[in-house]
Structures are given as C-alpha cells and as structure tokens.
Amino acid sequence: MNENRLFKNWERALIVLLHLPNRSTSDIKNAISEMTSLTYSLGGKVIGKIIQTRTQIDPAYFFGKGKIKEIKNTIKRKSVDAVLVDNLLGPKQIQNLEKILECEVLDRTQVILEIFAKNARTREAKLQIYLAQSQYLLPRLVGLWKHLDRERGGIGASRGTGEKQIEKDRQYLRHRITHLKTQIERVERERNTQKRRRTSCLRVSLVGYTNAGKSTIMNALTNSNLVVKDHLFATLDSTTRLLEEESRPKVLLSDTVGFIDNLPHELVAAFRSTLSIIRDADLLLQIIDASENIEKHIKTSENVLKDLEARAIPILKVFNKIDIISTERLLLLEKLYPEAFFVSALQGEFLGKKNKYDLVEKLRKKILIFFDDRMQTRRIRLDYKNSQKLSSIYEWSKVDKIEFQEEGILMTVTTIPGNFDRLRHDLGDKFTELQQNINA
C-alpha cells in the first residue's frame, strides 16, 4: 500500500537524536529502540545512530553545526537515503537540514504518518490517513514544497515553483481537507448505524501500546484470524468479534489501533471516529507487553485515554508475552499489579498448547465474571398482546425463568443496569417491573 505514502525514495536510514536536559539516558535508549522499530515497520534499514547532547535546540538547524558536519560525513560514508529525527521539526528546520545535508529529512511525526499510510487497507483508514497527512502538510508547505515537487510533481495537478504555486497548493489542501472531513462524517454515520444495532451487547475494547499483542489476544479469545505482524501499527481499523455464542447479553470484543508515545495530534484527530469505539466500551482490556518499558507504556495509554475522554471506563490490565520474561520479573509484576491478568497468547509454542488454552480460557471467564458481578436481576410481566417484544427481551438480557400465566408472561431476567434502561426506553409501558433488584 505504498501508494498512500508521501516519501518513497529511501531504504537506508540514519537515526539522529537530541539529548536535552529533560531526557534521561534511559529515555534516549528507549527512543532509539522505538525509532528503530518504526524504521523496520516501514521496510527500512537502520545503518547508523547519532546522538547529540545539548542544553537547548538550535532554532535554525535543530542540531549544532559540529554535529551536522558529522551527520553529513556519515551520510556520504554509509550511503544514507534518509535522516530520521526523533522529534518534531519545524518547516524551516527541515528545509535548512535538507539543504545542508543534501538528503531527505523526516521527523518523528512524518515517520509515523508514513507507517499509517503504508498499512491503510480499508476506505475509512485511507480517508483518515489522507486527512492526517493534509493537516500536517498545510502549515509546512514552505519547508516541504521543494521535496514534494521532486517526489510527486507538486501536491495538486499543476506544476511549478515559487510562492504562487505554494498558495495554489494551500488552496488545494484546504479543499481536500474539507472534502475528506465530509467523507469521514459519512462513514461515521454508517458506523453509528452499526453501533445502534449493537446497543444490546456488552462491549469490550482492547487498548494498549502498539505491538503489545492485542490482535493475537483477540484471535485467541474469539477464535479469529486477524492479521498479526511484528510491526508497529499493523492494525489501523477497529475489528469486532463475538466473545462466545452462548452468553446473554452477547459480549463483543473490538481490536483498536495501537498507542505510541507522543502520538501525532493529526492522527488522533483524524482517527477520532475509529477510536470512538473505545469511548463506547463497557470494559477496556489494556494489553501490556510484559517484556517492554511497562511504566512508559501504561502512562502513554493513560494519556491517550484521557484525550479520548475514556478514563472513567473500567480497565482490566492484561500483561502479555510472559513467556519471554524471567520468573523473577513475572513474580515482581504480579506483586506490583495484583488485580492484573498475566498471559502469553503464543505460549503454546513454548510450554505446550494446554497452558496457552488454559490461560486464554481463564481470561475469557474473567471478562464474563466482570459483567456477571455487575448484573442485576429483576422480575417483569409482559402483556400477551405485546408478546412480539419477547425477542427484544431475549436479545438484551438473559431470561432465567419464564412462566405463562393468566395475567401475562412472567419473567425473571438478568442484565446490566444500562440494558434495563434500554428495555424501558424500547418497551415503554408494554411491560411491568414487579419488584426491585433481587441482588440488592
């Protein structure tokens, strides 16, 4: 899907970082590792890494002049195609660096946008990434215009250089942004229609740092075959599957796009309709890679959930990949997070299939128990003249007992409080509640 990308002509990348006073040594180490993974996800190869320690950012070139000379020598010596900077660069800084380095320069946001563009498969994902790209480019045309002219013959249909052409491209981008937002709103209306059809179901969303194993756990819990890749942002579209056929109300699991530290705000804005499935969830499964920087990943997820106004939703932490950590680390995590669940979705390959399926089955039961603990049981009576509404009651709740009496159909039903509210709204005065919550 490389046709969605803006920058195509590079394979050999040089990663460059600035070590400022507010970044610890471990932060820099993690940043290098993450930028390496981002490069790998784009199909690139990291041929070198350069770090400069400075007290402040150079406003014109971001890096100091001495370090820029070292970067330029490394580019020539190692045949570098692109310089990847683990920070957000200003338009003028990109322009100045490309001019002096004679090499393509991408900041962190551009790299992440490229990965999203590469992995976009569905119409909705493509619309969202086109919108994010356009919103990112609009204020940066002066700095990026020469590059885009070289890569794509200008942004719009016309060609040429100079301020007049830049203004034409600005107008083109503004029109494109408006058009894309209209199309995304149309897709969102379709999504809301699907959402209304699922209002009777209990909804669980899998969230967490990118590449934590959400899709793998989703597959294990629902016996699905979602695409699983050892790449960052392999999943861009939310996918929903049924947890099990027998449960009533039905429990739906949704896989979502992964989070990352400093996720570009253009992406959060563009993918807001997709991420709305998180806000609508009754429970969040926060999948955490037990072998990675746990504190950072949890903090990042909390920040994104805060941006989405979803922090009030109950969260069950699930530590994945316990097969690749030491016993001591696992015991420490179990002590630090006593309410969490520990699993390896791929553990069958290491410790035998029985262990894998036992853990997955325990996690499935944990989800069902979460909802069972919040269920309410009530007795209701439905008039025979409204017996066609029985299907709604069966859909929205578990019918524990049903009796056909002279005065009507007497039922004992169990469901979450929200579904009782929905039943009242849907049935109105067509049924009578005979007593308060039996569990109270």
N, C-alpha and C positions, 0 to 999 in steps of 0.2 A: 504494500500500500504506500510505496514511497512517493507516488504522485501527489499525495497530500502535503508533502514536506516542502519547506521553503529553501532549505540548504541541503544540497545533494552531493556536492563535489569534494567530499573528504572521507578518508578512511583512517589515516594515521594522525592521532590526536596527541597534543601536549597539554597536560593539565597544569594550570597555574593558579596559586592561591596566595592570598594576602593574610599574614598572621598579625592581626591587630591586638591591642592590649585586652580587649573584651573577649577574646577567644583563647581557650585553654589549649594545651598541647593535645589532649585527647579529642577536643573538638576538631582540631585540624586533621588529626589522624582519621577520624570518622568521616570528615568531609572529603578527604582524598578517596577513601574506600567507596563512599557513595557516588562521587563523580565518576570513578572507575566503572562502577556498576551501570550508571546512566549511559556511559560511552559504549559499554558492551551491549546494552539493550538496543542501541542504535546500529549495531553491527560494526562499530568502530574498534580500533585497536589503540591502546594507550602505549605510547613509545617513550614517555618521559613525564616527570613531575617536578615542578619548580615551586619553591615556597619562598616568599619574601617577608621578613619581619620588619614592620614599620609601625610608628606611633599613630599615623594618620594616612588617609587615602590621598593620592595625588589627584587634584581636581581635573587635570587635563589628560593624564595617561593612566590613572589608577595606580600603576606601579612606579617605582623610582626609575630614573634614567639608567642607572647602572644595571639594574635587574632587567630592564627592557633590552639592553645590549646583550645580556646573557641569553635571554629568550630568543632573540634574533639569531644568535650564533647556533643555538640548539636547533632551531627550525631548519637552518641550512645544513647542519651536520647530519641530522636524522631524517631529512626529507619529510618534514611535518606538513600535513594538509590543513590542519585547523588548530587554533589555540582555544581551549575551553577554560573560562574563568569562573570559579565557584563563587560568584557574587552577581549582583545586579549592576550592570554598567549603564551609564548614561549614553545617549545617542552620540554626543561629541567624543566621549571616551572611546567608543567602538570605532568611530571614524578615524580618530587620531592613531589608535593602535594598529588598525588595518593598513593605514598609510605608511607607518614607520616599519611595521613587521613584514609588510608585503605578503600577508597571509590572512585567511579567513579567521575572524574572532567571534566566538559565541559566548554569551554569558549564561548563567545557570538557567534563567527563565527560557531562553531560546532553546537550550538543550532539552528541557522538559517538554516544551511545546512540540519539538521535533519528534519526541518519543510518542506523545499522544497522537500526532499526525500519522506516524508510521503504523500505529496499532488501531487506528479508527477503522471499524469494519461496517457498522450499520449506518443508515442515513442520519439518525439522530446524533451519533458520535461524530460523524463528519461535519454536520452543521455546527455542532458545539466547538469543535476544534477550529473550524474556519472563523467562527466568531472570535474565539480567543486570539487567534493569530492576527486578525484585523484590528482588534482593540489594542494589541501590543504594538503593532506597526504604526498606527496612526500618529502618535506623538514622536515617533522616531524616524520618520521618513527622511529628514535631512541627513541623519547619520547613516542610514541603511540604504538610501536610494541608489547609490552607485553599485552596491553589491547586488541589489535586486534587479537593476538594469542589466548587469552582467549575467545573472542567473536565469532571468525569465523575460528579458526584453521589456522591463518596466512592469509595474503592477497591473495596469489596465491594458486595454487593447492598443493604445498608442505607444510610440517610442520617442526617445529623445532625451535631452538632459537640460538641466537648468531649473531655476525657480518656477518658471511657468509650468513645466512638466510635473514638478513636485506638487504644485497646487492642484493640477488635474488629478493626480493620483490620490491626493487627500479627499477630493470630492468623490472619487470612485470608491474609496474605502468607507466614507461616511454613508454613501448609498448602500454599499454592501452590508455594512453593519445593521442598518435599518431593515434591509431585506432578510438577513439571516435571523434577526430577532423575531420578525413576523413568522418565519417558517418554524422556528423553535417553539413559539407560542402555540402554533397549530399542533405540533407534535405533543406539546404539554397538555393540550385539551384532550387529545386522544388518550394520553396516559391517565388523565383524571377520570375518563370514562371507564377505563380498565380498573382504576382504583375503586370506583363506586361498586363495581361488580364483586370486589373482594372485601367489602366492608364487613362481611360476616366472619371473616377469617382472622386468626391471630397472626401477627406479622413479626418476623424476626429478621433483622438486618445484620449481616456480617461486616464489621468495620475493622480498620487497623492499618498499620503501616504497609506500604506496598511490598509485595513479595513475602508477606508473613505466612502465606499458605491458606488464604481464605477460600480460593477456588477448590483446592484439594480437600479441605474440610467439608465444603459444600457438597462436593461429589460423594464423599464418604457418607455423609448424613442422609443424602437423598438418592443415592444410587444413580447419580447423573454422570455425564461425560463432558463437563465443561472443559474448555481448553486450558491446560496448565503448562506454563512455561517458567523457566528460571530466569525471568527478565522482569525489570521494574515496569509497572503499569501494563501488564499483559491483559488485564481486564479493564475495559473502559465502560462497558454497558452493564447496567444492573440486570441480573438474571434471576428469575423467581421460580422456585420449585416447591413441591409439596413435601412436607417432612414425612408424613405417613398417611396412608389412606383411611385408617380406621378412626383416627382422632376426631372428636367433635367438640367445639368448633374445629375446623381444619387449621393447621399451622403451616404458614408459608415462610420459606427461607429465601432471602434475597442477597445475592452477592453484589458488592459495590466496588467502585473504583478505589484503589489504594490511596492512602495519605502519604505525604512526604514533608520533611521539614521545609519551611518557607515555600509552601505550595503557591505558585504564582496566582495572584488575586484574579488575573484574567481567566484562569482555568476554573477557579472556584465560582466566579460569576457565570461563566459560560455553561458549566455543568450543574448549576443550581437545580434545574428541573430534574436531572437524573439523581442528584444527591437528595432530593426531597423525599425519596423512599426511606431515607434514614430518619427524617423527622416524623414520618408516619408510623414508625415501628412501635410495637408494644414492648420489645426487648431487643437490646443490642448485644451481639456476641463480639466482643473485642478480641480479635485474634492477634497474639503477640508472639513473635519469633523468640523463643527462649534462648537462642544462641547469640542474639544480637544485643545492641545497646538498649536495654529494656526501658530505662528511665526516660531516655530521649524519645523513644517510640510512643510510650504512653503519654508523655507530655504533648507531643505533636498531635496525637489523636484527640486529646482533650481540647487543644486549641481549635482544631477543625470543627469538632462537635459544638464548641462554643460559637464559632462563626455561623454554624447552621442552626443555632438555637435548639440544639438537641441534647443538651447536657442533663436535662431532667429525666430523660428516659432511663429506666433501669438497665444496668450493664452487668453482664457476666463475662469476666476475663477468662480467656482460654489461651493457655501457653502451649504453643505448637513446637514441633521439632525437638522434643525432649530426648529423642534417640541420639542426637549429636552433641549432647552436653554431658558433663561429668555427673556422677551420682551426688557429689558434694554440692554442685551448683543446683541441682534439682531439689535437694533437701533444703537448701537455703531459700530458694524461691517458694517452696511450699510453706516455709515458716513465715516469710515476708508477706505472702498473699494467701492466707488460709482459706479465703472464700473462692479462690480461683479453681479452674479445672485444668488438668495437665494431660496432654495428649500428643501423639505423633500420628498424623494422618497417613504417613508412609511407613509406620513402624513394622508392618507385616514383612517388609523386605529385610528387617534386621533381627527381629525377635520372634518371628513366626506369625502367621496370619491370625491365629486365635487371639493374641494380645491386641492386635490392631482392632479387630471387630469388637472385642470386649470394651475397649476404651471408647470407641465410637458409639456403641450401644449405650454406654453409661452417660455419654454426653447427650444423646438423644433423650434419654429418660430424665436427665437434669433439666432440659428445656421444658419437657412436658410437666414435670413436677413444679417448675416455676409458675406455670399457668394454673395448675391444679390448686396450688396454695392460694391463689387469688380468685378462685372461682366462688360464685355464690349459688346457692340452691333455693329455688322458690317453687311454690305450687300455684298453678294458674288454671283457669277454666275458660275454654273456648266454646262459644255457641256453635251448634251444629250447622247453622246457616252460614257460618264463616269457616267451615271445615277445610275449604280450599287453602286457607292460610297455614295449614299444618306444615306444608313444605318449608315455609319461612322459618317456623319454629325449629324444625329439624336441621335446617341449614345453619342457624345462628346459635344453636345450643345442643347440648346432649340431653336427650329425653330419658330420664332414669326410670320413669314409670308412667303408664298411660292407662286410664280407665274410661270406658264409655258409659256414662251414667245418664239418667233421665234428663237432668237439667243441663247437660253438656259434656264436653270432653275434658276430663280432669287429668292434669299432667304435673309431674314433678320434673323440673328442668334445671340444668346446671350450666352456667356460662360465666364469663367475666362481666363485671358491672357495666362496662360500656355496651355490651351486646344487649343487656336488658333495656338500656336507654334506647338502643336502635329498634328493639322489638316494640317498645311503647310508641315510638315515632311511626313505625311502619304499620302497626295494627290499630293504633288509636284506642277506641272504646270497644274493639272487637273481642278483647279478652279481659278477664278479671283476675287480679292478683289476690289470692286467698289469704296469704299471710306474709310476714316479713321474712327476711333471710334466715333460713334454717340454720346456717352456720354461725350466725351472730351470737 
